[in-house]
Amino acid sequence: MIRRIVSFIILAWVLGFAWFALLLPQPAAIAETDAVVVLTGGPNRIDRGLEILKAGKSRKMLISGVDRDVKPAELAAQYPGSARYFTCCIDLGFQSVDTHSNALETARWATRNKVKTLRLVTHDWHMRRARFELDRSLPNDIIVTNDAVSTQPSLNALFKEYNKYWLRAVASLAGI
């Protein structure tokens, strides 16, 4: 009986990992939302957020998880043609250090800015855990659109992220 239970758990984990790795979230169509939230931590995320702002499809953007030493002008200089957005429309979030604190920072920012529709931008392999955390932190009346930046993650990166996702889900069931 114990072998069957352990075998079932292993099979469920393997099938879940296959689902996680093979069916990564995709980029969303460019459509209007009140705001964009970009989680730092990888290439092309900020570029995608700026693309939405430049298309006039959002009025505000939060870049969550910015290092405390980064200045808005320095960041704007890395993205040619975006300086005006950094002065009017982009807020930098310096409070978060991980995905959980990204979600808390985003929830506070969205409430302060009266956001009702939000586009979440992060890498495809990170989207599920980021969305899980965001759903736990945001008020229920905010509609979130997943906008995954496509990558070519390694098997190791997928393995780590899958395990982080499930560990976080189990921790949340335990009230942590």
Steps between C-alpha positions, in 0.01 A plus 500: 500500500780743587674424169180581312458830680864596441472390135185707455669808648803456274279448195296812583820702544644375166178569309474842663856580401429396140196732495706781656793465259316430176212747530671822603282814509508711184516874426163673508360708218556871544176625650403778737551470874521768767856404585794274430711332768842374399685270737875552472741213475558432135544642151218639283251545783535878523511518120159330487354740756632799307352358179155506666546858625626622164200339329278709729336189646575582866532821695737385778775245554664361812840338477509287812818372660735777392834513679514788748812642333328547163392854409210562259723700263754217488233246423342724236839539331507124440178525296541757221191708432338418833617789722164680484323188628732484799398854596124465459387144506750260657541433870795305631436256782797463731333300779492149359774239496311191385180395325293511819608855583450598131135404542462696824667806348278471191184473710584815698587689180185385318279605791671842526458556126140373486591235243215275386674320212862396510745335261764283669827474308759239593675206335295205382660259749437741790143599413311228688667566835487877452129482421439269794659753736323792334159334526557450872596867553277705270145606583247272326363777278824547301511313168846371408627413153803271479755625248788255493829590339611195300832343593693181443535381861733218587364179646674592825325840514163335435566237765586765761203720413256208502615399846483860627147523366382190685691582818331839503160343439551259790626782724191705419278206599683499831430873537858611443 
